[in-house]
Amino acid sequence: QPLGVVGIIVPWNYPVLLAIGPMVAAIAAGNRVMVKMSETTPQTGALFAELVHRYFNRDEVIVVNGEAAVAAAFSALPFDHLLFTGSTTIGKIVMQAAAKNLTPVTLELGGKSPAIVGTDASIKDAAEKIMFGKCLNAGQTCIAPDYVLLPRGSESAFIAAAKATVTRQYPALADNADYTAIVNPRQAARLNGYLDEAIIKGAVVMPLAEPSIQNTQKIVPTIVINTKDELGLMQNEIFGPILPLIGYDTLNDAIDYVNARPRPLALYYFGHTQRDIDQVLDQTISGGVSINETIMHISQEDLPFGGVGQSGMGSYHGKFGFDTFSRLKPIFHQSRFNGLFLFKPPYGRRFEALIKFLMK
């Protein structure tokens, strides 16, 4: 049975995908839908509203645009279900607003998703796949690899392979349409601030391409080594093309590092020894996992997509979206002729004999 009216709050990094995906699931389950587009991408939001309202009646789907005050009012509406995709910080605010109406929520948040390179992995292959996931949308992806744990001593080989990958996939970064910009000056300043702080506090910052990009919102893919836990880029989800490398001595050390931090939305492991793969899967908790790849688990429609702990709650995609936006309502039909009278008081010998028979 449909839940009723579903609210969807859309982030700026994939505004079309993350509006249409949950919208399709909600409509397929029989609901009406209200969509709040991100104020950070107003032109996309305006076009999306125009197109949706061209093909849907307003009592089926409504698209709302507006600034933060509109988003706050939207999240306070008494929806039958509310799905939010965005940062953990805003997710807490959305959940608080929804709680006043006892509105159930699905929160698709983010976090610091680790990539663990096993001792038997090909450094070249791992670096190529990790950099693809990191450079996609210039790192502005909730499941982008946020940092890499790799065997101590293999950092130089990883950096060389990562640089070769960036050079091959994104030549002439400045005017390359395949490599996007950071969404706005504020986000670009945040990322550059992380790099400035890292340099001041002794980390080594290594751009993987020519750093003189004229567009100040295009940030070169950059590796950072010798990091410290107190750095902003180690405390916060990076959400940009900056990749810290952290050496480990044993796989147990890498797992302990991950488990000492909030549970991530995604985890990536590179290696082929089944015992090590099983250990990582068994001893870590994350929203989703890709083995010997990055990003791709989100595109498998027969897998649920969602976070755990600080990276979110609930899931959708495919049938899981249908289940999230509907309710399996239990219904019991009593037969006209039934033996329930045998279990009703007054209780006596007949009841006791029946209970003893059933207990056998």
C-alpha positions in Angstrom: 0.0 0.0 0.0 1.4 3.5 -0.8 2.5 5.6 2.1 0.8 8.7 0.8 2.9 11.9 0.0 6.6 11.5 -0.1 9.0 14.4 0.2 12.4 14.3 -1.5 15.2 16.8 -0.7 17.8 16.8 -3.5 21.5 17.7 -3.2 23.5 19.8 -5.6 26.2 17.3 -6.7 23.9 15.0 -8.8 20.6 17.0 -8.9 18.9 15.1 -11.7 19.9 11.6 -10.7 19.1 12.1 -7.1 15.8 13.7 -7.8 14.6 11.2 -10.4 15.8 8.1 -8.7 13.8 8.3 -5.5 10.9 10.0 -7.4 10.5 7.0 -9.7 10.6 4.6 -6.7 8.0 6.7 -4.9 5.7 7.0 -7.9 6.1 3.2 -8.7 4.9 2.5 -5.2 1.8 4.6 -5.8 2.6 7.8 -3.9 2.3 11.5 -4.7 5.7 13.3 -4.6 7.0 16.7 -3.6 10.6 17.5 -4.6 12.8 20.2 -3.2 15.7 21.0 -5.5 19.0 22.4 -4.2 19.4 26.2 -4.1 23.1 25.7 -5.0 22.1 24.6 -8.6 19.2 27.0 -9.3 19.3 26.7 -13.1 19.1 22.9 -13.0 16.3 23.2 -10.4 14.3 25.7 -12.6 14.6 23.5 -15.7 13.7 20.3 -13.8 10.6 22.0 -12.4 9.6 23.2 -15.9 9.9 19.7 -17.4 8.3 17.8 -14.5 5.3 20.2 -14.5 5.0 19.8 -18.2 4.4 16.0 -17.9 2.9 15.5 -14.5 -0.2 17.0 -12.9 0.5 19.1 -9.8 -1.6 16.7 -7.7 0.9 14.0 -8.8 4.4 15.6 -8.5 5.3 19.1 -7.4 8.9 20.5 -7.7 9.8 23.3 -5.3 12.8 25.6 -5.6 14.1 28.2 -3.1 16.8 29.1 -0.6 17.6 27.5 2.8 14.4 28.9 4.4 12.3 27.1 1.8 14.2 23.9 2.5 13.6 24.3 6.3 9.9 24.8 5.7 9.8 21.8 3.3 11.4 19.4 5.8 8.9 20.5 8.5 5.8 19.4 6.4 3.9 16.4 7.6 5.0 14.0 4.9 4.2 10.3 5.0 7.9 9.7 4.3 10.9 12.0 3.7 14.1 11.2 1.9 17.1 13.5 2.2 20.4 13.2 0.4 23.2 15.5 1.6 25.6 16.1 4.4 25.5 14.5 7.9 25.2 18.0 9.5 22.1 19.0 7.5 20.8 15.4 7.8 20.5 15.9 11.6 18.5 19.1 11.1 16.2 17.4 8.6 15.6 14.5 11.0 14.9 16.9 13.8 12.3 18.7 11.8 10.7 15.5 10.6 10.6 14.1 14.2 8.0 16.8 15.2 5.6 15.2 12.8 6.8 11.6 13.5 7.7 11.5 9.8 9.8 8.5 8.9 13.0 9.4 7.1 15.5 7.9 4.8 18.8 9.7 5.1 21.4 9.3 2.4 24.4 11.0 3.9 28.2 10.7 3.3 31.3 10.4 5.4 34.9 9.5 4.8 34.8 6.4 2.6 38.1 4.5 2.8 39.8 2.6 0.0 42.0 -0.2 1.4 44.8 -1.5 -0.9 45.7 -5.1 0.1 49.2 -6.4 0.2 48.5 -8.6 -2.9 46.8 -5.9 -5.0 48.2 -4.4 -8.1 49.2 -0.9 -7.1 48.7 0.3 -10.7 45.2 -1.2 -11.0 44.2 0.1 -7.6 45.5 3.6 -8.3 43.7 3.8 -11.6 40.4 2.7 -10.2 40.6 4.9 -7.1 41.5 8.0 -9.2 38.6 7.3 -11.5 36.3 7.3 -8.5 38.0 10.3 -7.0 38.0 12.5 -10.1 34.5 11.7 -11.2 32.6 14.9 -10.7 35.8 16.3 -9.3 35.3 14.2 -6.2 31.9 15.8 -5.5 30.4 12.3 -5.0 29.0 11.0 -1.7 30.7 7.6 -2.2 34.0 8.9 -3.6 37.0 7.3 -2.0 37.9 9.8 0.7 41.3 8.4 1.7 43.5 5.5 0.9 45.1 2.9 3.3 47.9 1.1 1.6 50.9 -1.0 2.6 53.6 1.2 4.0 56.4 1.7 1.5 54.1 1.5 -1.6 53.2 5.2 -1.5 55.6 6.2 -4.3 54.4 3.5 -6.6 50.8 4.6 -5.9 51.5 8.3 -6.6 53.3 7.5 -9.9 50.4 5.3 -11.0 47.8 7.9 -9.9 49.7 10.7 -11.8 49.9 8.6 -14.9 46.1 7.9 -14.7 45.2 11.6 -14.3 47.5 12.5 -17.2 46.0 9.8 -19.5 42.3 10.4 -18.5 42.4 14.2 -18.2 45.0 15.8 -20.4 45.0 19.6 -20.5 42.9 19.9 -17.3 42.2 23.6 -17.6 40.0 23.4 -20.8 39.0 19.7 -20.5 35.2 19.3 -20.5 35.6 15.8 -19.0 36.9 17.3 -15.7 34.4 19.5 -13.9 34.7 22.5 -11.6 33.9 22.7 -8.0 30.3 23.8 -7.7 30.9 27.3 -6.3 33.6 29.6 -4.9 32.7 28.8 -1.3 33.3 25.1 -1.8 36.5 25.8 -3.7 37.7 28.0 -0.9 37.0 25.2 1.6 39.0 22.7 -0.3 41.9 25.1 -0.9 41.8 25.9 2.9 42.3 22.2 3.6 45.4 22.2 1.4 46.8 25.4 2.9 46.3 24.0 6.4 47.9 20.7 5.5 51.0 22.5 4.2 51.3 24.7 7.3 51.1 21.6 9.5 53.8 19.6 7.7 51.9 17.5 5.3 53.2 17.0 1.7 50.8 18.2 -1.0 51.4 16.7 -4.4 49.3 18.0 -7.4 48.9 15.3 -10.0 48.7 17.7 -12.9 49.8 21.3 -13.8 48.5 23.4 -11.0 48.1 26.6 -13.0 44.4 26.3 -13.9 42.9 29.6 -14.9 39.4 28.6 -13.6 39.8 29.0 -9.9 36.9 26.6 -9.3 38.8 23.8 -11.0 41.0 22.1 -8.5 43.8 19.8 -9.7 43.6 16.2 -8.4 46.0 16.2 -5.4 47.5 13.6 -3.2 48.4 14.4 0.4 50.9 12.4 2.5 52.2 12.7 6.0 48.8 13.8 7.2 47.8 14.4 10.8 44.5 13.4 12.3 43.7 17.0 13.4 43.7 18.3 9.8 40.4 19.4 8.4 40.8 17.1 5.4 41.1 14.2 7.9 38.3 15.3 10.1 35.7 16.1 7.4 34.4 14.5 4.3 36.6 16.1 1.6 34.0 16.1 -1.3 36.7 17.2 -3.8 39.7 15.9 -5.7 42.0 15.7 -2.7 43.2 12.2 -1.7 45.2 11.5 1.5 47.4 8.4 1.6 47.9 6.6 4.8 50.4 3.7 5.2 49.6 0.6 7.3 51.8 -2.3 8.5 49.2 -5.0 8.7 45.6 -5.5 7.4 44.5 -5.6 11.0 45.9 -2.1 11.4 44.0 -0.8 8.4 40.7 -2.3 9.7 41.3 -0.8 13.1 41.9 2.6 11.5 38.5 2.4 9.7 36.7 1.1 12.8 38.0 3.9 15.0 36.0 6.3 12.9 32.3 6.9 12.0 30.9 4.2 9.7 31.3 5.3 6.1 28.8 5.3 3.3 31.1 3.2 1.1 34.2 1.0 1.5 36.5 -0.2 -1.2 39.0 -3.1 -1.0 41.6 -4.0 -3.6 43.1 -7.5 -3.4 42.5 -11.1 -4.5 43.1 -13.2 -1.4 39.7 -14.4 -0.3 40.7 -14.7 3.3 41.6 -11.0 3.4 38.5 -10.0 1.5 36.4 -11.9 4.0 38.2 -10.3 6.9 37.5 -6.8 5.6 33.8 -7.6 4.9 33.3 -9.3 8.3 35.2 -6.8 10.5 34.0 -3.5 9.0 30.6 -1.9 8.8 29.7 0.4 5.9 26.7 1.4 3.8 28.0 -0.5 0.7 31.2 -2.1 -0.6 32.9 -2.6 -4.0 35.7 -5.1 -4.3 38.5 -4.2 -6.8 36.5 -1.2 -8.0 35.1 2.1 -6.9 31.6 3.7 -7.2 30.0 0.9 -9.2 27.9 -0.7 -6.4 25.6 2.4 -6.6 24.6 1.4 -10.1 23.5 -2.1 -9.3 19.7 -1.8 -9.2 19.4 -5.2 -7.4 21.4 -3.9 -4.5 20.0 -1.5 -1.8 21.8 1.8 -1.6 22.0 3.5 1.8 24.2 4.3 4.8 24.7 3.2 8.3 25.3 5.1 11.5 26.7 8.6 10.7 26.4 7.9 6.9 22.6 7.5 7.0 19.7 5.2 7.5 17.3 3.4 5.3 17.9 2.5 1.6 16.4 2.6 -1.8 17.1 1.6 -5.5 15.1 -1.0 -7.4 12.7 -3.0 -5.4 14.3 -1.6 -2.2 12.9 1.8 -3.2 9.5 0.3 -3.8 9.6 -1.2 -0.3 10.8 2.0 1.3 8.0 4.0 -0.1 5.2 1.5 0.5 4.0 -0.6 3.4 3.3 -4.3 3.5 0.1 -4.2 5.4 -0.7 -7.4 7.3 -4.3 -8.6 7.1 -5.9 -11.5 8.9 -9.1 -13.1 7.8 -10.9 -15.2 10.4 -12.8 -18.3 9.1 -16.5 -18.5 9.7 -15.9 -21.8 11.5 -12.9 -21.9 13.8 -11.7 -23.3 17.1 -10.9 -20.1 18.9 -13.7 -20.7 21.3 -11.6 -23.6 22.8 -9.1 -21.0 24.0 -11.5 -18.6 25.7 -12.4 -18.6 29.4 -13.6 -20.0 31.6 -10.5 -22.2 31.7 -10.7 -25.8 33.0 -9.7 -29.3 32.4 -10.6 -29.2 28.7 -8.3 -26.2 28.2 -5.5 -27.7 30.2 -5.7 -30.9 28.2 -5.7 -28.9 24.9 -2.6 -27.0 26.0 -0.8 -30.2 27.0 -1.6 -31.7 23.6 -0.4 -28.6 21.7 2.8 -28.4 23.8 3.7 -32.0 22.7 
